[in-house]
Amino acid sequence: MFIFFNSLKQQNKSFFWFIVHVLLGASATISAFPMIIFFYVALGYSFINLFTINAAERPRLIAEIIIYFASFEALGRLAESDPFIPYELGKYILLFLCPLGILLSRNQTAKGMIGLVILILSIPAVMFDESNQVSFNDIKFNLLGLLNIGVAIWFFSTLNLKLKTLISWSKPLVYPIISVLIFTIIRTPNLDEVEFTLGANFATAGGFGSNQVSTILGLGVFVIAVAILLNYRISGYKWLDGILLGLFTIQGLLTFSRGGMIGGFIAIFVVMFYLTKLSVKERMALRIPNFKKFILPVGILLFIVMMAANLITGGMLLLRYMGETQGTLTGSAEKNLNKITTNRSDIFMEDVDLFLDHSMLGVGVGASTYMRDEYKGYAPHVELSRLIAEHGLLGLIIFSLFIVVYFLNKGYAPESISKGILIALFLLGFLATFHSATRTYITPLLMGISCVNIGTMAKRKKTNRKKGNAKGNSIAVNRFKLQTADTEENLPA
């Protein structure tokens, strides 16, 4: 039987699926219905696949369904397809499918139990409201993201994957984001007509929230850049992937929302750092070229793109990334942390004050918006401050558990390339909480994916007990060879 996700990941069909998603993004600028029809046909067929494949493969397929269809959230928002494709589609998919995956997987890990603890600790703050103004929508808006993080960590930590499978997930993750890129490019007016100021730009973000679009495009930059470094074709052609990287970068920069793009660049540098730790034998086993030869051309490409974007904006882009505002340029306002962070630092400090006044259990989910002084009515933008203000000490514990998950991911990854990818995914999702809270599916999804186990935990523990570092590296190379010999997909084209 035809398996949708096997086709989606096959290298010889990369260009076909690339074109399909380009057309989805283009058609969505005219009508949302082609995208809606495709979404439900593909989703329905994927569930048919779920009941026809081997039971042992079902948890992995559920993960791929989550990754791919949650990624349609951004395109759905841009195309205004709600309620056919719900505004918070990614959160609903994660919340309903992760528990199903947990039931089917029946594999419990220490990281999974951390996800369960996060879920339990998030509940008390739902039961009271110090502001007496919180609505059901407030609770849903602020709590679903946190619940998603818990269930995503729990479910994805049950999966034991080959490194090749993890890398192949870049396609279902980025294809819908390519549709977003095409949508924003088409919807962007003639750049000569766009007035660039020192604030977020909605015109270059497809008419939607530039912060969220920047976060999505930043993820696209990361996925395409890492695919190039690993000699993996997203579109089927290396030159086309290079063009995609340039388009993602320039469109993301032109949104003038900095957090998503900065996060994407940081994640790329993390992967590059860990790639430098690969031995020659490991690179040969993975058929990964010496990535150092890509540094200069990729660096030149990004420099040219950034300079072109700065020229297009009349020099405003560079000033924006330097934290300048109209007020700081004219001298009517002082350049400080609050100006640089677009009021986020002051909102953060007001949330800290709420925490100090309600340290035990916080003010209740959604109540911080109504209880600040100067920034009353502003939705939280930093998940850390929202957690401590609305959940009190339990929120502080939850945030601490995020850090624990990071170190567990770092400690259990079997070798450099796996460690680099998993850490980068976690950081990209985690950093998004400091400028977008949990507004998008990206934070729970990426933090969840970062918890997968590359190889089985038992094999790693056994290897660590019996072998020294030198022999451990040899075993890692052998594992690489086994992975690349797998016939499911020829990873590097």
Secondary structure, DSSP 8 states (H G I E B T S, - for coil): ---HHHHHH-GGGHHHHHHHHHHHHHHHTT-SHHHHHHHHHHHHHHHHHHTTS-GGGHHHHHHHHHHHHHTTHHHHHHTT-TTTS-TTHHHHHHHHHHHHHHHHH----HHHHHHHHHHHHHSGGGG--SSS---HHHHHHHHHHHHHHHHHHHHHTT-EE-HHHHHHTHHHHHHHHHHHHHHHHHHS--GGG----SS--SGGGTTS-HHHHHHHHHHHHHHHHHHHHTT--SSS-HHHHHHHHHHHHHHHHHTT-HHHHHHHHHHHHHHHHHHTT--HHHHHHHT---THHHHHHHHHHHHHHHHHHHHHTTTHHHHHHTT--HHHHHTSS---HHHHTTTHHHHHHHHHHHHHHSTTT-S-TTTHHHH-STTTT-----HHHHHHHHHTHHHHHHHHHHHHHHHHHHHH--SHHHHHHHHHHHHHHHHHTTTSTT-SSHHHHHHHHTT-EES-HHHHHHHHHH--HHHHHHHHHHHHHHHHH-SS-----
